[in-house]
Amino acid sequence: MKVRREKFLQRLAKLIVGKDLDLSAVKDPRLKSDILKNNIFYSITACILLCILALIEVIGSVLSLDKGYVLSGVNATSVYLILFLTNVVFLRLMLYEQKKPGDDITRSHAALIFHLFCGINMFLACLTFFTTQKNSSFFFEYILVTIIVYLLPLSDIPSFIRNAAINIVSMIFVLCFLHHNIAWQDLVDIIALHLICGFVNWVRWISFLHTEGMLFSIESKKDLYYTKSRTDALTTLLNRYALRKDFPGYINQKLSLALIDLDSFKQYNDNYGHEYGDKVLERTGKKLRHVFHDYEDRCYRYGGDEFLIISRDNARSFSQKLGEFQNSCAETGDDHPFTCSIGYCVGIPHAESDLRALIKIADNYLYKAKSDGKGTMQGTLSLVNASIRMMTDQLLSPAAIKNTDDAVKFFTQNKMADKSWSIAYLNVNRFAEINETIGTRNGQIILQAILNTLLRHFPDSILFTRELDHFVLYATVPDSEFTDRIRKVQSDVAALESSRVVILRAGIYHHHDTEAPVDFITGMYNARYAANQAYNVTSGDNYLCIYDAGLEQKRARENFVHSNFIAALEAGHFVPYYQPIVGSLSGTTCGFEALSRWIDPEKGMISPADYIPYLEESFEAYRLDLYLLEQVCRDIRKYSDKFPRKLFVNVNLSQTDFKIMNMPEEIERIVSRYEIPREQIQFEITESAFAETNVIHDAVKQLNEHGYRVWMDDFGVGESSLSAFHNYEVQGVKIDQSFFRDLSNQRTKIIIQSIVDLCHETGSMMIAEGIETREQLWYAQQWGMNFIQGFFFSKPISLKDLIGSPFVSNVTDEDTDRFYQTMAEVSLVNNLPFRYQNPQNHQPLLLARAVIVLNPDQQLALLRIDKDMQALLKGSVIAVNKYQYSLRQDFSLYAILTDVIRKVDAKHPAFGFSVELNDQKYYAMLSFLAEKNNGEMAGFLLTLANFVIAP
C-alpha cells in the first residue's frame, strides 16, 4: 500500500514539476530548519494580515454598534478583539524566533509556536460565525481567516490534515451550539474551500520539496568537491592546499606542531617498488588518523613522505600521542617494519608568517632528530617565541647578538636546552620618573652606564636590550656566582646618580643539566616573571627574586585563574560561604560574613588565597564582589525567615573595585532589585584602601548616604589606621586576628585595649576576628568587643549547612542586642595615678570594676572583670574555671550584692555601701546599667575602692 501511494505521489508530482521528484529530501534533517525559517516568515505575514482584518472589523462593528444575532451577549467587537490580541501575541513570538541564529531556529518550541498559531487561528476562524448579522453572508470572515492560515504558511500533508480537522471540528461544534442549519449550497462551498486549499498547499509542498532537493544536491556536490580539493588522494589526510586555507584559523591559538618524516622511505621505494611505498604511506595515514583523531588535531601530508600535525590539545597530551604513533610505526603487519623521525614545538602564532616560522622550528628539530639516528624525536614542550622569523645558518658570536631572535638562534645552534645556564631579566625601577626628573638625555646616559656596569661584571656573557629600560643577561657561570654578580651590579647601579638612588630590579632563572630541556624564550619569560615579583626587599635581597618552585606554582595558579575565572563566574562555580558573627557576651548570632568559595568541577574547592590576590592585581575583583553581593541578596530574599531584618551580612569589597566603576551605584542597583533592607547589608573594606585616594572617601560617603554600614577590615595592621579612622565615617572596625595570636605579650594587650577605648569613645562597633581558642574569646569579652568571629564558633559554611545549623535558630533580638551591647561597652580601664597613696592607710589607690548580671533565676553572674577585681576577689570570693568567673554564693559579698540590687534600678541608678574583704574595708558602688525583658534580667557595674567613692 505504501509503495503504491509513493508511486501515485511520484506520478502526480511529475505532472506538476515536469520530472520525477526525489522524495529523499523529506528525510534530510536540513529540511526541518528550512521549513521553520520559511514558515516563521510567512506566519509573521499572516499575523499582520489577520491583525489588519480584525482591526478593520472591530472599527466597523463599533461604528455600526451591531451585534451578532446568533448568540446574545457576544458581539462582533469581542470576537475580533480576541482575534486581534491573539495574533499580536503570536506576532511577537514569531519575531523573537526570527532573530535567533540559524542553528537555534530548529528548536522544538519554534515548531510548537507555529503549530499553535495554525491550530488556534483555525478555531478562531469559526468564532467569526458569532459576528454574523441577519441576512448577511454567513461565511465571509470565516473564509478569509481560513484561507490566510491555509495558504500563507507551508504545511506538509500531516500538518494540513491536522489544521483541517481542527477547523472542521470547531465549525461543527459552533454550528451545533448555535442550532443553525446551513443550506446545502453553503456546505458544498465549505467542502470546495478545503479541497482547493488542500490542493494548492500540496502543490506548493511538492514544489518546495523539489527545490530543496535540488539545493541539497548542489550543496552535497560542493561539499564533495571541497573535501576532495583539501584531501590527499593516497593517504586521505589533508593536503598542502588545506593547510594554506586553514592558516587564518590558527592565528592567536596555542598550537602544538610536529613534522614527521619516514626514515629511509626512498630505499623502500627502490627496493620494493612504488606500489609498496604507496601502501606504507596509506598505512601511515591510517595510523595518524587513529592516534590524532580528536577534534583539536589535524593531520596534513606535507610532502612526499613528510607529515605535519597541528593540534590545539595541551602539549603533554600531544607529546604522548607522538610517542604512541612512533611506537605503532613498527607494527606494519609484514616483514618490513619502518621507523619515523619527529620534530615538534609549541607556540602561539600572531600572524601567518609566525606559523610558518613555527613549522620551520619543528623542521629544525626534525633534522636534529634525524642526525641523532632513526626513530628519534626532538623538540620542546615549552612555549617558543612565535615571532621568530627565518634565520641564516651562520653561527652568531655573543658580540653579534642584538635582540631576542639572535639570542634564540645562538642558544639553539649551541644546543643549550639541556645544559646548565642562567638568565637574568633586569628592569630599571620607575625609569619614567627618572626621565621626567633629570631629562631624557640624562636618562639615556644612565642606561648606557647600566649597560657598561653589566658588561664589566659579565664580560663573557650575552647581553641585549629587550626594551628601552629592560635588559636580558645570559651566562653559563655557576648559580651562586651569577647571583652574587647581579647583586654587585645592583649595588653599583644604585650609586650612579648622586641626586637619587637608581634601583635595578632583577629576576633570575637558573637551569641545570639534570632538569628537563628548556628553551631560551621560556627561560627569559621565567626570569621576567621573577623580576615582576621583585617589588620589595625579601629574603635579604634588594629587589632581586629567583624563579623557583614556589613562583612556578604561583604562576600556574595565576594562569589557571586568568584562563578560567570568567567561565567559572558564568557557570556559577563561585558560591558564598557564611561565617557566623556572634555577640561577645550574649552568644547569640548577630550576623554573618559572606566569603567567596570557588568550587571547580575538577579541582574541587579552591582557596581564596589562590585567586583573590590575582583578581586584585588584574583589577577583576569587582566582578567577583558584585557577583557575591547578588548571591547574598538572593539568599536573603529566598530564606527571609532565616535572615531576619536584625541579622546583618558583611560583604567584602576590594580597594580596586572603586577604581573600575561607581561601586555605590552598582551596589544600590543590586540591593534595590532584591528589595533588601539597607541596614542588613554591611561592607568590609580593608584598612589599607582608606589611604588611597578621594575615590574611596567619596564612595564611603555615598554608601553611608544610601543607608549602608561600612566596616574597616584588618584594622591596626596598616600604616594609616588612625588617619583613616579620623577621616572616614565608618560604623565599625574588625580587629585583625594577628593581635590575638600573641596574648602573652603585654604590649599587645595595651594596644588592643587602646583600640577598644578609641572605638567606644567614637561610637564604633568592633568585631574580634580570627578567634580560635577559649582564652582569646575570654580576653575579647573582657576588653569589651561587640562581636566575635572565628573558628571557635564555626568555620565558613555553605548556605545549605547554615540553614540546618543552630546559628539560624539562636538569632539575637533587639532587646538582647541592646542589653549585652551595653554590658560590653562599659569601660573597665583604671586610669588612677598609682604613684599616689591612700592617706588613711598609705596604700596605693585601688579602683576595681566588674560587670554583674542578675539572671532570670535570680543568680548573679560575672560577665566582665578587670585585673584588679580578679586579684581582689580571687580565691575565696570567686570561682575560676577555664577563664570563667562566678561569685561564690557562700561568701558574704554575694548576700550583700543580692540585697543591694533590690535598691538599684533605672530610677535609683547607683547605691554606695562598704564591704570587708581579706580583713580590709573597701568602699563599693553598684551602678545600674540596663535591663532586659522588663526586668527579667538586669546588668550592673560593681566598683570597689580603698577610698571613698562619691555617688
CORVEN-V447249 format. One record per backbone hydrogen bond with DSSP energy under -0.5 kcal/mol. CO is the residue of the C=O (numbers start at 1). NH is the residue of the N-H. If there is no record, write none. Layout:
# CORVEN-V447249
CO_NH / CO_NH
This chain:
# CORVEN-V447249
1_5 / 2_6 / 3_7 / 4_8 / 5_9 / 6_10 / 7_11 / 8_12 / 9_13 / 10_14 / 11_15 / 12_16 / 13_17 / 14_18 / 21_23 / 22_25 / 23_26 / 24_27 / 25_28 / 28_31 / 29_32 / 29_33 / 30_34 / 31_35 / 32_36 / 33_37 / 34_38 / 35_39 / 36_40 / 37_41 / 38_42 / 39_43 / 40_44 / 41_45 / 42_46 / 43_47 / 44_48 / 45_49 / 46_50 / 47_51 / 48_52 / 49_53 / 50_54 / 51_55 / 52_56 / 53_57 / 54_58 / 55_59 / 56_60 / 57_61 / 58_62 / 59_63 / 60_64 / 61_65 / 61_66 / 66_76 / 71_74 / 73_75 / 75_79 / 76_80 / 77_81 / 78_82 / 79_83 / 80_84 / 81_85 / 82_86 / 83_87 / 84_88 / 85_89 / 86_90 / 87_91 / 88_92 / 89_93 / 90_94 / 91_95 / 92_96 / 93_97 / 94_98 / 95_99 / 97_100 / 101_104 / 101_105 / 102_105 / 103_106 / 104_107 / 107_110 / 107_111 / 108_112 / 109_113 / 110_114 / 111_115 / 112_116 / 113_117 / 114_118 / 115_119 / 116_120 / 117_121 / 118_122 / 119_123 / 120_124 / 121_125 / 122_126 / 123_126 / 123_127 / 124_128 / 125_128 / 126_129 / 127_130 / 128_131 / 129_132 / 132_69 / 133_136 / 139_143 / 140_144 / 141_145 / 142_146 / 143_147 / 144_148 / 145_149 / 146_150 / 147_151 / 148_152 / 153_155 / 156_160 / 157_161 / 158_162 / 159_163 / 160_164 / 161_165 / 162_166 / 163_167 / 164_168 / 165_169 / 166_170 / 167_171 / 168_172 / 169_173 / 170_174 / 171_175 / 172_176 / 173_177 / 174_178 / 175_179 / 175_180 / 176_179 / 179_181 / 180_182 / 183_187 / 184_188 / 185_189 / 186_190 / 187_191 / 188_192 / 189_193 / 190_194 / 191_195 / 192_196 / 193_197 / 194_198 / 195_199 / 196_200 / 197_201 / 198_202 / 199_203 / 200_204 / 201_205 / 202_206 / 203_207 / 204_208 / 205_209 / 206_210 / 207_211 / 208_212 / 209_213 / 210_214 / 211_215 / 212_216 / 213_217 / 214_218 / 215_219 / 216_220 / 217_221 / 218_222 / 219_223 / 220_224 / 221_225 / 222_226 / 223_227 / 224_228 / 225_229 / 226_230 / 227_231 / 228_231 / 230_239 / 232_236 / 237_232 / 238_301 / 239_243 / 240_244 / 241_245 / 242_246 / 243_247 / 244_247 / 246_249 / 246_250 / 247_250 / 248_251 / 250_253 / 253_255 / 253_349 / 255_347 / 256_311 / 257_345 / 258_309 / 259_343 / 260_307 / 261_341 / 262_265 / 264_268 / 265_269 / 266_270 / 267_271 / 268_272 / 269_273 / 273_277 / 274_278 / 275_279 / 276_280 / 277_281 / 278_282 / 279_283 / 280_284 / 281_285 / 282_286 / 283_287 / 284_288 / 285_289 / 286_290 / 287_291 / 288_292 / 291_293 / 294_297 / 296_312 / 298_310 / 299_238 / 300_302 / 300_308 / 305_262 / 306_302 / 306_303 / 307_260 / 308_300 / 309_258 / 310_298 / 311_256 / 314_318 / 315_319 / 316_320 / 317_321 / 318_322 / 319_323 / 320_324 / 321_325 / 322_326 / 323_327 / 324_328 / 325_329 / 326_329 / 327_330 / 328_331 / 329_338 / 330_332 / 339_263 / 341_261 / 342_378 / 343_259 / 344_380 / 345_257 / 346_384 / 347_255 / 349_252 / 351_355 / 352_356 / 353_357 / 354_358 / 355_359 / 356_360 / 357_361 / 358_362 / 359_363 / 360_364 / 361_365 / 362_366 / 363_367 / 364_368 / 365_369 / 366_370 / 367_371 / 368_372 / 369_372 / 369_373 / 370_373 / 373_376 / 376_342 / 378_344 / 382_346 / 384_348 / 384_386 / 385_388 / 397_400 / 398_401 / 403_407 / 404_408 / 405_409 / 406_410 / 407_411 / 408_412 / 409_413 / 410_414 / 411_416 / 412_415 / 416_419 / 417_518 / 421_511 / 422_475 / 423_509 / 424_426 / 424_473 / 425_507 / 426_471 / 427_429 / 427_505 / 428_431 / 430_434 / 431_435 / 432_436 / 433_437 / 434_438 / 435_439 / 439_443 / 440_444 / 441_445 / 442_446 / 443_447 / 444_448 / 445_449 / 446_450 / 447_451 / 448_452 / 449_453 / 450_454 / 451_455 / 452_456 / 453_457 / 454_458 / 458_461 / 461_463 / 462_474 / 464_466 / 464_472 / 467_470 / 469_428 / 470_466 / 470_467 / 471_426 / 472_464 / 473_424 / 474_462 / 475_422 / 478_482 / 479_483 / 480_484 / 481_485 / 482_486 / 483_487 / 484_488 / 485_489 / 486_490 / 487_491 / 488_492 / 489_493 / 490_494 / 491_495 / 492_495 / 493_496 / 494_502 / 500_502 / 501_503 / 502_504 / 503_429 / 503_505 / 505_427 / 506_545 / 507_425 / 508_547 / 509_423 / 511_421 / 512_515 / 519_523 / 520_524 / 521_525 / 522_526 / 523_527 / 524_528 / 525_529 / 526_530 / 527_531 / 528_532 / 529_533 / 530_533 / 530_534 / 531_534 / 533_535 / 533_536 / 536_538 / 538_541 / 541_538 / 541_543 / 541_544 / 543_506 / 545_508 / 548_552 / 549_553 / 550_554 / 551_555 / 552_556 / 553_557 / 554_558 / 555_559 / 556_560 / 557_561 / 558_562 / 559_563 / 560_564 / 561_565 / 564_568 / 565_569 / 566_570 / 567_571 / 568_572 / 568_573 / 569_572 / 573_575 / 573_599 / 575_597 / 577_595 / 578_580 / 578_797 / 579_593 / 581_590 / 581_591 / 582_788 / 583_587 / 588_583 / 589_812 / 590_648 / 591_581 / 592_594 / 592_650 / 593_579 / 593_595 / 594_652 / 595_577 / 597_575 / 597_599 / 598_600 / 598_606 / 600_604 / 604_600 / 606_598 / 607_610 / 608_611 / 608_612 / 611_615 / 612_616 / 613_617 / 614_618 / 615_620 / 615_621 / 616_619 / 620_623 / 620_624 / 621_625 / 622_626 / 623_627 / 624_628 / 625_629 / 626_630 / 627_631 / 628_632 / 629_633 / 630_634 / 631_635 / 632_636 / 633_637 / 634_638 / 635_639 / 637_640 / 639_642 / 639_643 / 644_647 / 648_592 / 649_682 / 650_594 / 651_684 / 653_686 / 654_657 / 654_658 / 656_659 / 656_660 / 657_660 / 657_661 / 661_663 / 662_666 / 663_667 / 664_668 / 665_669 / 666_670 / 667_671 / 668_672 / 669_673 / 670_674 / 671_675 / 671_676 / 672_675 / 677_680 / 677_681 / 678_681 / 680_649 / 680_682 / 681_709 / 682_651 / 683_685 / 683_711 / 684_653 / 685_713 / 686_689 / 686_690 / 687_690 / 688_691 / 689_692 / 693_696 / 693_697 / 694_698 / 695_699 / 696_700 / 697_701 / 698_702 / 699_703 / 700_704 / 701_705 / 702_706 / 703_707 / 703_708 / 704_707 / 709_683 / 710_731 / 710_732 / 711_685 / 711_713 / 712_715 / 712_734 / 713_687 / 714_717 / 715_736 / 720_724 / 721_725 / 722_726 / 723_727 / 724_728 / 728_730 / 731_765 / 732_712 / 733_735 / 733_767 / 734_715 / 735_769 / 736_739 / 737_740 / 738_741 / 739_742 / 742_745 / 744_746 / 745_749 / 746_750 / 747_751 / 748_752 / 749_753 / 750_754 / 751_755 / 752_756 / 753_757 / 754_758 / 755_759 / 756_760 / 757_761 / 758_762 / 759_763 / 759_764 / 760_763 / 765_733 / 766_787 / 767_735 / 767_769 / 768_789 / 770_772 / 771_792 / 773_777 / 774_778 / 775_779 / 776_780 / 777_781 / 778_782 / 779_783 / 780_784 / 780_785 / 781_784 / 786_584 / 787_768 / 788_582 / 789_770 / 789_771 / 790_793 / 790_794 / 797_578 / 798_802 / 799_803 / 800_804 / 802_805 / 805_808 / 806_809 / 806_810 / 810_589 / 813_817 / 814_818 / 815_819 / 816_820 / 817_821 / 818_822 / 819_823 / 820_824 / 821_825 / 822_826 / 823_826 / 829_831 / 832_834 / 833_836 / 836_845 / 838_842 / 843_838 / 846_946 / 848_944 / 849_866 / 850_852 / 850_942 / 851_863 / 851_864 / 852_940 / 853_855 / 853_861 / 854_938 / 855_858 / 859_855 / 861_853 / 861_863 / 864_851 / 866_870 / 867_871 / 868_872 / 869_873 / 870_874 / 873_877 / 873_878 / 874_876 / 877_888 / 878_875 / 879_886 / 883_885 / 884_881 / 885_862 / 886_879 / 888_891 / 891_894 / 891_895 / 892_896 / 893_897 / 894_898 / 895_899 / 896_900 / 897_901 / 898_902 / 899_902 / 900_903 / 901_904 / 908_905 / 909_928 / 911_926 / 913_924 / 915_917 / 915_922 / 917_920 / 920_917 / 922_915 / 923_945 / 924_913 / 925_927 / 925_943 / 926_911 / 927_941 / 930_939 / 932_936 / 932_937 / 933_936 / 937_932 / 938_854 / 939_929 / 939_930 / 940_852 / 940_942 / 941_927 / 941_943 / 942_850 / 943_925 / 944_848 / 945_923 / 948_950
